Amino acid sequence: MYSPDIKIIKEPIGKDELLRFAESTFGDMAKIVVDVEQKIMAIGAELHAEAESLLMEREGSKRKDTWGLNIYPGKPTEEWLEFDSMVNIKPAHGNRSRKIESEEARSKVAAVVNGLIKI
């Protein structure tokens, strides 16, 4: 069973809603998992793995397409994403660390997040 606080985002949300997710979980930060193929994300989980599992189960996301990150809505948008999560360790897909190593993958993730959050 998943936390009822996790929300799958398919349509843009406002920054006020993003702030509520952050405040209800970690205060100044929220955990997000993005599916770069479907251009959707899950937010509000205590663990990235829980959000990733929810995307896989409910939306048919594939592991190779999901990336975890933290978002700090109080920071300027050019600084608000932290590409660090255990779900990013994917040696079979060329990522051997918690950080998203590929600039191309980071750009895709950022584009999805920035497209789903209205500033």
Secondary structure, DSSP 8 states (H G I E B T S, - for coil): ---TT-EEE-S-EEHHHHHHHHHHHTSS-EEEEEETTTTEEEE--SSHHHHHHHHHHHH---GGGEEEEEE-TTS-TTT-EE-B-GGG-BGGGTB-SSB---HHHHHHHHHHHHHHEE-
